[in-house]
C-alpha cells in the first residue's frame, strides 16, 4: 500500500474512534447532568431544577447544564467527522 492510502486509512480510523468514544460517553454525560439537576441526595449535591421557587441564577445554571450535554456530544461528533474529512480532502 502506498503512503497516501496509509494516511487516508489512519484518518478514517482516527475519526471513527472519536465518533465511537463520543457515542459511548453520551449516556454517562447525560446521567451526570441529570444527577446535577436533581435534588440533593446524600453526598450528591443537586440544584433541584424541578422546584419552581429557585433563584434566577440556579435556573440559568439548570439551563446551561441541560444544554451542555448536547453541545458536548455535537462538538465531539464534529471533531470526528472533521478528522475523517480532513484526511480525505487533504491527502
N, C-alpha and C positions, 0 to 999 in steps of 0.2 A: 504494500500500500504506500502511496506517496505521502509527502509531508502535509499537503493541503487536506487530503482526506482524513488524515490522523487528527489534525487540528479541528476539522469540522465535527468529527465523531466525538472528540473530547468536549467541545462546546455543547453538543446536544446532551451528552451525559451529565455535564455540569448543570445545565438548565433543568433537566428532568429531576436531578437530585434536589435542587432547590424547590421545585414545584411539589415533589413528593413530601419533603420535610414540611413545607407550608401546610399541606393538607393534613399531615399528621399532627401538627401543632395547633390547628384550628380549634378542635374541641377543648383542648387544655386552656387556650386563651379565652375561649368563651366561658368555660366553667370558672376560671379565675375572676373574670369581670363580673359574672353573676354572683360569686361569693362576696365581692367588694360592694355590690349594690344591695345585698340583703341586709337583714338586721344583724346586730352584734350577737354572736353565739359563742360562749366560752372564751377562748383565746382569739377567735377570729373577729376582728373589728370591722363592722359594716357601716354603710352610710344610711341605711333604711330608706331607700328611694321610693318605696311604696307609700310612705307616710306623706300625707298632703300638707302637714304643718311644718315642714322642714324649711330651712333658710334658703334664700336665693342662691347663695354660694354652694350649698350642698346640692341643690337642683342642677346647677351648672356642672358640678363635678359628676353627677349621675349621668347627664347627657354626654359629657366628654368620655367617660368610661364606656358608655354604651356604643358610641361611635368608634372608639379607638380599636375595637376588635375588628371591625370591618376594614378600617384603614390598614391595620397590621397585615391582615390576610391579603388584601388587594395589592399592597406595596410589595410583599414578598412574591406574589404571583407575577407581578410586573417585572421584578428583577429576574426571575427565572425565564420568563419569556424574552426579556431583553438579552440575556446571555445566549439563548438559542439563536435569536435573530441576528445578533452581532456577529456570531461565528459564521452564520450562513451568508450574510451580506458582505462582510469584510474579508472573508478568506477566499 
